[in-house]
């Protein structure tokens, strides 16, 4: 009987707290939208990535974009750096007055998550990996620290996530602090943002590591087994409260990835998943809900995740709904 009474009190307190979170989630806040873009993924889908990138800038008119200087690409050969793709994106952003969040490090947005030049790094002794990593970081920062388009550095992508995801055999979490210190020493003029999973992490390390903190926000996902997991039960104020609990002012928190594309399973992708299957995790009504939900968190900025998919749907499926919805949301915001 004693335990039943304790359990009943716990349930009542939990319900009161849950209702409080939903009550606090009624308020909406001003929110600016940016877009996260990956040129390698655009090419993988069969497009001229430069054409897609320019159409994104000119038609959707984002104020902010997030792109990456992926180590595996800019130093695909040891000691030989090729920044041509990043140069193009930075230059075109500058022409349009778009602020760039530039990702640097072992991990970067999009599969395979870790973008380490393993082809040649595997042949080097483990003791030298840190030196090569920091040299790549240094070279990248020195190249772009005075670029007019640069607004923020993102050091690593979800570096402290506590589960295995992607191809990350050469990822070394112990080097993240050294990377951040190096970027800060080379470029004290630009702030550093560090990101973490919105739903699968407590944020403690990532929230304290940079000048700003970035959270992902995925509302409908698929488990490795294909089961759909829905987070609609989670009040938006949860994220705001979570930020305060780890010592972050919500004004210093950005949504680094706001889901605006389907969540594909391990065995499916854009080319193999039927449209009906894709729309189980992303459709126009769902996208509208994500816009609204993000506004209720109280965070000032959200980078939309999925421009390559909107473009694919528009070009290959004659479905411009997502492209037009994002355009209207950004331009009228």
NUTITI-491354 format. One line per 2 residues: their letters; for each residue x, y, z of C-alpha. Coordinates in Angstrom, 3 decimals, m for minus. Layout:
A = X:Y:Z | ...
This chain:
XX = 0.000:0.000:0.000 | 2.842:2.375:0.847
XX = 4.434:1.861:m2.563 | 1.121:2.310:m4.352
XX = 0.624:5.633:m2.591 | 4.125:6.741:m3.531
XX = 3.553:5.675:m7.126 | 0.245:7.550:m7.288
XX = 1.889:10.734:m5.969 | 4.659:10.368:m8.534
XX = 2.136:9.990:m11.380 | 0.211:13.066:m10.222
XX = 3.381:15.166:m10.018 | 4.476:13.948:m13.437
XX = 1.102:14.798:m14.987 | 1.154:18.272:m13.443
XX = 4.650:18.848:m14.779 | 3.679:17.541:m18.222
XX = 0.651:19.836:m18.355 | 2.890:22.719:m17.295
XX = 5.235:21.994:m20.229 | 2.353:22.011:m22.698
XX = 0.975:25.216:m21.181 | 4.378:26.907:m21.575
XX = 4.563:25.620:m25.163 | 1.572:27.684:m26.270
XX = 3.659:30.810:m26.805 | 5.372:31.400:m30.135
XX = 8.598:33.364:m30.616 | 10.298:35.091:m33.552
XX = 12.355:32.615:m35.563 | 14.734:33.038:m38.487
XX = 15.330:30.161:m40.890 | 18.547:29.035:m42.480
XX = 19.272:25.992:m44.656 | 21.785:23.184:m44.261
XX = 23.310:22.122:m47.600 | 25.566:19.210:m48.511
XX = 27.048:19.373:m51.999 | 28.180:15.745:m51.992
XX = 24.651:14.551:m51.270 | 23.309:16.759:m54.061
XX = 25.755:15.100:m56.465 | 24.859:11.648:m55.131
XX = 21.238:12.328:m56.091 | 22.362:12.964:m59.663
XX = 22.243:16.751:m59.771 | 24.671:19.484:m60.703
XX = 25.286:20.576:m57.128 | 26.406:24.070:m58.084
XX = 23.160:24.631:m59.972 | 21.158:23.374:m56.987
XX = 23.138:25.556:m54.610 | 22.622:28.709:m56.673
XX = 18.910:28.027:m57.105 | 18.643:27.504:m53.363
XX = 20.271:30.875:m52.717 | 18.392:32.780:m55.421
XX = 14.932:31.270:m55.092 | 14.627:30.424:m51.408
XX = 16.692:33.429:m50.289 | 17.915:32.138:m46.917
XX = 19.709:34.596:m44.655 | 21.890:31.813:m43.313
XX = 23.310:28.546:m44.613 | 25.336:25.732:m43.112
XX = 27.954:23.993:m45.248 | 30.985:21.849:m44.445
XX = 34.669:21.735:m45.303 | 34.772:17.949:m45.081
XX = 38.209:16.632:m44.235 | 37.819:13.596:m46.504
XX = 37.240:15.913:m49.457 | 39.527:18.882:m48.863
XX = 42.460:16.589:m48.045 | 41.669:13.434:m49.977
XX = 45.424:13.136:m50.560 | 47.758:13.593:m47.621
XX = 49.092:17.137:m47.449 | 47.280:18.281:m50.621
XX = 44.343:20.557:m49.940 | 41.520:21.250:m52.369
XX = 39.031:23.857:m51.186 | 37.462:24.528:m54.589
XX = 33.961:23.390:m53.562 | 34.024:25.350:m50.311
XX = 35.444:28.403:m52.085 | 32.534:28.336:m54.528
XX = 29.924:28.108:m51.783 | 31.536:30.835:m49.702
XX = 31.943:33.190:m52.663 | 28.374:32.785:m53.871
XX = 27.048:33.268:m50.341 | 29.085:36.462:m50.029
XX = 27.617:37.841:m53.270 | 24.143:37.514:m51.778
XX = 24.914:38.637:m48.252 | 24.236:35.195:m46.786
XX = 25.908:34.292:m43.491 | 27.711:30.941:m43.457
XX = 28.078:28.476:m40.614 | 31.130:26.512:m41.730
XX = 31.581:23.019:m40.320 | 35.093:21.756:m39.681
XX = 36.295:18.565:m38.008 | 36.114:14.790:m38.204
XX = 32.326:14.694:m38.252 | 30.089:16.670:m40.592
XX = 26.389:16.637:m41.508 | 25.151:13.805:m43.762
XX = 26.168:10.201:m44.169 | 28.650:8.676:m43.465
XX = 28.644:11.169:m40.521 | 32.410:10.925:m40.041
XX = 34.252:12.440:m42.996 | 37.784:11.321:m42.230
XX = 40.235:10.596:m45.112 | 40.617:6.988:m44.027
XX = 42.057:5.912:m47.376 | 45.398:7.428:m46.459
XX = 44.963:7.968:m42.716 | 44.635:4.218:m42.144
XX = 48.219:3.860:m43.355 | 49.551:6.307:m40.766
XX = 50.353:5.463:m37.176 | 47.618:6.319:m34.677
XX = 49.991:8.678:m32.936 | 50.015:10.987:m35.946
XX = 46.254:11.222:m36.461 | 45.891:14.186:m34.108
XX = 48.629:16.111:m35.898 | 46.992:15.569:m39.287
XX = 43.556:16.532:m37.962 | 44.760:19.743:m36.353
XX = 46.744:20.693:m39.447 | 43.609:20.337:m41.567
XX = 41.623:22.411:m39.051 | 44.332:25.066:m38.978
XX = 44.541:25.249:m42.761 | 40.768:25.580:m43.075
XX = 40.409:28.250:m40.400 | 43.273:30.336:m41.743
XX = 41.782:30.180:m45.228 | 38.311:31.406:m44.255
XX = 38.618:33.356:m41.010 | 38.651:36.670:m42.885
XX = 36.069:35.668:m45.477 | 33.165:38.158:m45.526
XX = 30.572:35.363:m45.710 | 31.787:33.555:m42.599
XX = 29.479:34.034:m39.620 | 30.128:31.017:m37.378
XX = 32.376:28.013:m37.016 | 30.788:24.694:m36.201
XX = 33.438:22.420:m34.731 | 32.481:18.781:m35.297
XX = 28.892:17.568:m35.699 | 27.286:15.988:m32.650
XX = 30.756:15.070:m31.344 | 29.623:13.669:m27.990
XX = 26.684:11.575:m29.138 | 26.579:8.444:m26.990
XX = 25.632:5.827:m29.571 | 27.227:4.513:m32.749
XX = 25.941:6.015:m35.971 | 27.672:6.164:m39.329
XX = 31.099:5.025:m40.493 | 33.323:6.408:m37.747
XX = 36.184:3.990:m37.265 | 38.805:6.759:m37.199
XX = 36.821:9.252:m35.119 | 38.613:10.383:m31.956
XX = 36.352:12.156:m29.470 | 39.305:13.015:m27.223
XX = 40.522:15.548:m29.815 | 37.371:17.694:m29.869
XX = 38.499:20.046:m27.103 | 41.835:20.543:m28.861
XX = 40.021:21.390:m32.082 | 37.852:23.971:m30.352
XX = 40.837:25.564:m28.638 | 42.703:25.727:m31.924
XX = 39.823:27.366:m33.797 | 39.334:29.885:m30.997
XX = 43.040:30.776:m30.901 | 43.247:31.203:m34.679
XX = 40.005:33.149:m35.035 | 38.751:34.841:m31.871
XX = 36.497:37.100:m33.959 | 33.964:34.408:m34.853
XX = 31.864:32.389:m32.441 | 31.972:28.599:m32.269
XX = 28.872:26.425:m32.146 | 28.879:22.819:m30.947
XX = 25.906:20.554:m31.673 | 24.188:17.550:m30.137
XX = 21.150:15.334:m30.600 | 17.938:16.982:m29.491
XX = 16.172:13.853:m28.316 | 18.933:11.349:m27.545
XX = 21.360:13.353:m25.446 | 21.454:15.336:m22.206
XX = 23.571:18.098:m23.858 | 25.905:18.618:m20.878
XX = 29.253:18.428:m22.669 | 28.220:19.969:m25.979
XX = 26.304:22.843:m24.390 | 29.377:23.972:m22.468
XX = 31.951:23.406:m25.205 | 31.267:26.332:m27.552
XX = 30.092:29.922:m27.578 | 26.742:28.759:m28.934
XX = 24.914:25.453:m28.778 | 23.054:23.731:m31.594
XX = 20.430:21.035:m31.240 | 18.935:18.747:m33.840
XX = 15.150:18.456:m33.973 | 13.710:15.352:m35.613
XX = 10.024:14.832:m34.978 | 9.335:11.569:m36.843
XX = 12.064:8.959:m37.353 | 12.478:5.288:m38.185
XX = 14.184:2.791:m35.943 | 16.879:0.549:m37.482
XX = 14.149:m2.075:m37.746 | 11.861:0.248:m39.692
XX = 9.409:1.149:m36.936 | 8.215:4.767:m36.993
XX = 8.904:6.715:m33.801 | 6.895:9.878:m33.314
XX = 7.904:12.691:m30.933 | 4.673:14.670:m31.151
XX = 4.086:13.891:m27.471 | 7.117:16.004:m26.531
XX = 6.187:19.635:m25.696 | 8.280:22.320:m27.401
XX = 9.075:23.940:m24.060 | 11.013:20.791:m23.183
XX = 13.890:22.000:m25.348 | 13.861:25.458:m23.795
XX = 13.843:24.005:m20.276 | 16.582:21.558:m21.210
XX = 18.751:24.452:m22.401 | 18.346:26.278:m19.110
XX = 19.127:23.134:m17.123 | 22.529:22.892:m18.844
XX = 23.236:26.572:m18.288 | 22.344:27.916:m21.727
XX = 20.280:31.017:m22.390 | 17.763:30.019:m25.107
XX = 19.022:33.002:m27.135 | 22.342:31.145:m27.416
XX = 20.750:27.991:m28.807 | 20.119:27.340:m32.504
XX = 18.241:24.474:m34.093 | 21.112:23.183:m36.193
XX = 18.908:20.668:m38.022 | 15.135:21.025:m38.208
XX = 13.691:17.979:m39.942 | 12.169:18.906:m43.300
XX = 12.677:15.640:m45.197 | 11.649:12.000:m44.655
XX = 13.621:9.709:m42.399 | 14.834:6.887:m44.596
XX = 15.534:3.451:m43.203 | 18.862:1.687:m43.496
XX = 17.750:m0.257:m46.572 | 15.878:2.531:m48.348
XX = 16.577:5.923:m49.814 | 15.029:8.502:m52.085
XX = 15.350:6.325:m55.184 | 13.937:3.142:m53.624
XX = 11.338:4.276:m51.084 | 7.815:4.764:m52.519
XX = 6.418:8.270:m52.130 | 3.746:6.925:m49.785
XX = 6.477:5.530:m47.553 | 8.387:8.812:m47.621
XX = 5.264:10.740:m46.686 | 4.864:8.637:m43.565
XX = 7.644:10.731:m42.021 | 7.393:13.942:m44.083
XX = 4.468:15.562:m45.876 | 3.166:19.138:m46.223
XX = 1.054:18.997:m43.063 | 3.975:17.542:m41.132
XX = 6.317:20.275:m42.418 | 3.897:22.980:m41.302
XX = 3.811:21.390:m37.855 | 7.607:21.474:m37.701
XX = 7.685:25.171:m38.558 | 5.144:25.869:m35.820
XX = 6.849:23.621:m33.283 | 10.227:25.295:m33.817
XX = 8.666:28.691:m33.145 | 7.444:27.456:m29.778
XX = 10.911:26.506:m28.526 | 12.000:30.124:m28.166
XX = 15.278:29.532:m30.018 | 16.112:32.376:m32.428
XX = 17.253:30.397:m35.475 | 16.597:27.069:m37.208
XX = 18.521:25.513:m40.094 | 16.182:23.441:m42.245
XX = 17.377:19.938:m43.097 | 16.323:18.559:m46.467
XX = 16.918:21.037:m49.309 | 18.349:18.269:m51.480
XX = 15.102:16.296:m51.048 | 12.850:19.284:m51.806
XX = 14.874:19.825:m54.981 | 14.648:16.139:m55.878
XX = 10.893:16.130:m55.368 | 10.529:19.228:m57.523
XX = 12.803:18.090:m60.353 | 12.242:14.325:m60.466
XX = 8.666:14.001:m59.178 | 7.165:17.278:m60.355
XX = 6.210:18.020:m56.751 | 7.175:21.563:m55.849
XX = 5.093:21.754:m52.670 | 8.029:21.552:m50.256
XX = 10.227:23.955:m52.216 | 7.400:26.501:m52.355
XX = 6.463:26.044:m48.704 | 10.020:26.727:m47.592
XX = 10.286:29.706:m49.941 | 7.118:31.241:m48.499
XX = 8.205:30.537:m44.928 | 11.641:32.128:m45.364
XX = 10.636:35.101:m47.498 | 7.596:36.075:m45.415
X = 9.307:35.451:m42.093
